[in-house]
Amino acid sequence: MILELENIPANFIYNSPYSPQHNPIEEFFGTIKAKIRSMNTREDHDIISMVLKTISEIDVNLISKYYLHFFLSLYTFACEL
């Protein structure tokens, strides 16, 4: 298949390698997990309620910072091409 692609008169732009540090959803999930762990409970709670409570307490500005971090990483990768 690679040989077939090399015969196509086109320029290929490859995606950046996957990195959880540059993925906004991974950062968001990491924040949720950290907040749940900080609840410091050993009791058997309803995990869905804990997750929903945690999500409702996350600041919207924090989420925008995740995306800013992602776009800056993407820009840095594009400049290295």
C-alpha positions as a printed NumPy array, in Angstrom:
array([[  0.   ,   0.   ,   0.   ],
       [  2.871,   2.396,   0.754],
       [  4.219,   1.911,  -2.755],
       [  0.809,   2.772,  -4.175],
       [  0.649,   5.942,  -2.08 ],
       [  4.103,   7.017,  -3.201],
       [  2.893,   6.998,  -6.82 ],
       [  0.079,   9.455,  -6.091],
       [  1.015,  13.04 ,  -7.028],
       [  0.157,  14.567,  -3.669],
       [  1.849,  15.933,  -0.575],
       [  1.109,  14.031,   2.591],
       [  0.897,  15.778,   5.938],
       [  1.151,  13.387,   8.829],
       [ -0.588,  13.787,  12.167],
       [  1.416,  14.483,  15.249],
       [  2.112,  11.407,  17.376],
       [ -0.458,  10.715,  20.055],
       [  0.405,  12.086,  23.436],
       [ -1.95 ,  12.15 ,  26.415],
       [ -0.202,  15.324,  27.62 ],
       [ -1.428,  17.112,  24.486],
       [ -4.964,  15.791,  24.453],
       [ -7.58 ,  18.024,  26.128],
       [ -9.857,  15.123,  27.094],
       [ -6.993,  13.307,  28.829],
       [ -6.24 ,  16.429,  30.857],
       [ -9.931,  16.759,  31.716],
       [-10.169,  13.115,  32.804],
       [ -6.971,  13.54 ,  34.823],
       [ -8.541,  16.466,  36.668],
       [-11.666,  14.45 ,  37.415],
       [ -9.627,  11.481,  38.704],
       [ -7.474,  13.729,  40.895],
       [-10.521,  15.425,  42.436],
       [-12.205,  12.077,  43.123],
       [ -9.016,  10.739,  44.719],
       [ -8.799,  13.857,  46.882],
       [-12.219,  13.067,  48.333],
       [-10.246,  10.57 ,  50.395],
       [-13.092,   8.199,  50.965],
       [-12.863,   4.465,  51.425],
       [-16.6  ,   3.967,  51.6  ],
       [-18.562,   2.455,  48.749],
       [-20.157,   5.488,  47.085],
       [-22.084,   5.768,  43.879],
       [-19.248,   6.468,  41.415],
       [-21.567,   8.112,  38.892],
       [-22.712,  10.644,  41.492],
       [-19.095,  11.354,  42.448],
       [-18.087,  11.908,  38.813],
       [-21.083,  14.144,  38.079],
       [-20.442,  16.197,  41.221],
       [-16.791,  16.575,  40.28 ],
       [-17.589,  17.612,  36.701],
       [-20.086,  20.213,  37.884],
       [-17.383,  21.785,  40.085],
       [-14.753,  22.133,  37.331],
       [-14.114,  25.718,  36.284],
       [-14.854,  26.474,  32.632],
       [-11.648,  28.535,  32.429],
       [ -9.685,  25.401,  33.25 ],
       [-11.228,  23.597,  30.288],
       [-10.306,  26.481,  27.977],
       [ -6.709,  26.181,  29.235],
       [ -6.688,  22.517,  28.19 ],
       [ -7.606,  23.53 ,  24.654],
       [ -5.103,  26.385,  24.616],
       [ -2.419,  23.91 ,  25.664],
       [ -3.537,  21.553,  22.889],
       [ -3.455,  24.232,  20.173],
       [ -0.061,  25.505,  21.307],
       [  1.266,  21.94 ,  21.126],
       [ -0.233,  21.512,  17.674],
       [  1.301,  24.806,  16.53 ],
       [  4.693,  23.79 ,  17.891],
       [  4.478,  20.473,  16.057],
       [  3.486,  22.202,  12.792],
       [  6.418,  24.613,  13.075],
       [  8.806,  21.683,  13.389],
       [  7.723,  20.254,  10.006]])
